[in-house]
Amino acid sequence: MSRFPAPLFAPLLGALTVLGFAPFHLFPLPLVTLPFLLFRRAGSPRRAAWIGFLWGLGFFLAGVSWVYISMHDFGGMPAVVAALATLFFCAYLALFPALSGWLFARLRSGIPWRDTLLIAGAWTLAEWLRGWLLTGFPWLALGYSQAPPSPLAGYAPLLGVYGVGYVSALLAALLAALLIRPSWRSALIILIILLVGQALQRMAWTQPEGPALTVSLLQGNIAQSLKWEPERLPQSLGTYARLAREHPAQLTVLPETALPLFYDQLPADYLAAITVRGPALVGVAMRTLDGGYTNAAVAVTEVGVKPQVYAKSHLVPFGEYVPPGFSWFLALMNIPMSDFSAGPRVQAPLALAGQRLAANICYEDLFGEEIIRALPAASLLVNLSNTAWFGDSLAQPQHLQIAQLRALETGRFMLRATNTGMTAAVRPDGVVAAALPAFAGDALTVEVRGYAGMTPYVRWGNTIAVLLALLAFLPAVMTRRRSRRDFLRSSG
């Protein structure tokens, strides 16, 4: 590795790390491609931060390149502006690996076990901050790469995705340390971590309750460029009515904004048609009392009965609302209905088809600490998404992998109904039970069970993972304080 200059090698390692995530699923790869060995050889905090930034730039440019597709191909933004916006966005995300490198180089003690803990803690803390600052963007957090069949998936019900990331970073740090100084103790710790993770996957944290339920998840495959054209409205309505008729189930689920009308504009006979076999959960915009509108999941049981509504609360910046001072940016794009109102932070599960549904919309399922607000009351998780914005890109399989972690964290089925893919059902053990191919107009009919109980993650959220990350700093901080005190005594 020393033959390669770090500024060149770091972004290549970052780009290669994307292969550890869906759809490639080379989950052992991130354990050897994280920049920890480069951090250890960086010398100074500034150089370590620079290496982390370059690694992050390669990682995010390769992993979230679909941001360009969304802005240019479907948002109509000029190519040069979209490319620059994508570059700046990825550069912002790269600041977090840079932070982890700086923290490690600034606090390292030279004691192998302390530095190993420190680097794992710094990485995890930076990822948690990325998922929180400026509304958060935790896409491609390290823990997602360890979805099943990785043995580290067993840690998800205890520690959540950031905790899985911490364990993964700890393994990567141990491997980096082994390359510098072989140690049987480090090898034994690696083996124990893997075996414990494998054993944890056999634990049942939650229990099924109630009878089985058949659910039909509709995937209309309506092109984003055509969806909001008035003359295409009959096609959209007809497609979902046909799919509901041809794939009857006890519960029918339509994707995010599947019907390009406000809910109060939907004809009564249409709602009757899609609920003739049972209730439906419909993705549609809904007007608010103050004249705005929300991105909603509406539980329709029968015509004339006031429906239950889940209103999306974690909105996408620039896609669903305009941050202050950025109206000029949105003017460069063509995004229909881009000024939604946010729903309440906490909303009760939807009582539907004998289940209690924790609905979430689009990228809300990236935020595990928000999903668990509806638990343990909710028995099923249901995600409604419109992934047509991202075309045939890595976004679709990456999003399905995110759903696998949410199922693991909560011990419940995660059902996904999407416009263009990947519509799927994920079991409580994080395994994808069934999925439709992308860009197919079809329905996925599955039999699921509601689940009761709480995993440790549902009880504690991200608290344990963040505490583990912070505690990893403690030995290094104490060493530095002791060294500083000894220095002051000797100089005095």
Protein Blocks (a to p, Z undefined) as FASTA:
>chain_A
ZZpcfklmmmmmmmmmmmmpcfklpmklmmmmpcklmmmmnopamlmmmmmmmmmmmmmm
mmmmmmmmmmmmmnopafklmmmmmmmmmmmmmmmmmmmmmmmmmmpgoiaklmmmmmmm
mmmmmmmmmmmggniaaehiaklmmgcfbfklmmmmmnommlmmmmmmmmmmmmmmmmmm
gcfklmmmmmmmmmmmmmmmmpcfbdcedjddddddddekpafklmmgmklmmmmmmmmm
mmmmmmgcfbdcddehkbgcdfklpcfklmmmmmmnoccddddddddfkopacddddddf
bghiacdddddfbdcehkloccehilmmmmmpccehiacccddfbdcdddeehiacddde
hjllmmmmlmmmmpckbmbdcddddfklnopafklmmmmmmmmmmmmmnopacddddfkb
pcddddfkopafbdcdehiacdddddddddedjdfklmnmmmlmmmmmmmmmmmmmmmmm
mmmmmmmmmmZZ
